[in-house]
């Protein structure tokens, strides 16, 4: 006879399903990053509407092939306006992509199936078409920082990786 299993106990469920963002350890918090790179894009704010406009231009520290910051530990030293995401400021960061694991958990939506913590594979975010790997140019390559607006990409604010 097959035994029917009920809901998983708290001990069997992953930490992101049992803890609030504020209860997570530093390591758990960092592991929520899916490696998409969308938060490393240069953005503009429309002065009239307040709309946030992402571009296909990435921060000078972003490694587009690895889809990670090349100097994460020291990034504030080189990019003073880099925003450190915390449980205390995530609510105010509406520019975070809708597919972001931090944002999804904050909004009570759970992690997506392609998230590396769910899939067990750090490449799943790239296969799902969520990441910006190989799709951007560095701000360092632009003659003028304002030229980034020429790479406007409003599609990058939308939910990614959904079928």
Secondary structure, 3 states (H helix, E strand, C coil): CCCCCCCCCCCCCCHHHHCCHHHCCHHHHHHCCCCCCHHHEEEEECCCCCCEEEEEEECCCEECCCCEECCHHHHHHHCCCCCCCCCCCHHHCCCCCCCCHHHHHHCCCCCCCCCHHHHCCCCHHHHCCCCCCCCCEEHHHCCCHHHHHHHECHHHHCCCCCC
